[in-house]
């Protein structure tokens, strides 16, 4: 039996010893100098990455689940597990909770292996394009011309369980999380 008075294993531990699954992290836009979450709602956030002195989005249509999980851990949050006791699980949320207004869609087809330190280090779709950082035309992964923001990558990360350390290295005791109920 758990603190709720009802046995709801295995999800009680996954949910952070709560009686209901946590909402997506939306206690503020966490981020670092390369990756951030914006336009957060209880249903998820839009992912932005920094490149060539500008923030831009990621096309989520062919971005893998491993890649979205990596963003969560990069930011010190927990990826939402594939089996989480809800109708919809996993960290990837399509479409994103809000359409981006950034002038750039920086990446497409991101396929992380899971051991990269940042989504910046992951392979992505390559194509002929002019790199905004160097102004050189060639094959590269940065900048997706002719894409629209209606496919921006959205993710749902859960706040760390208090008293634990996330794979991103952040101790969860000081994180805030929204809870249902």
Buried (B, 14 or more C-beta within 10 A) or exposed (E): EBEEEEEBEEBBEBBBEBBBBBBBBBEEBBBEEBBBBBBBBEBBBBBBBBBBEBBBBBBBBEBBBBBBBBBBBBBBBBBBBEEBBEEEBBBBBBBBBBBBEBEBBBBBBBEBEEEBEBBBEBEBBEBEBEBBEEEEEEEBBBBBEEBEBEBBBBBBBBBBBEEEEBBBEBEBEEBEBBEEE
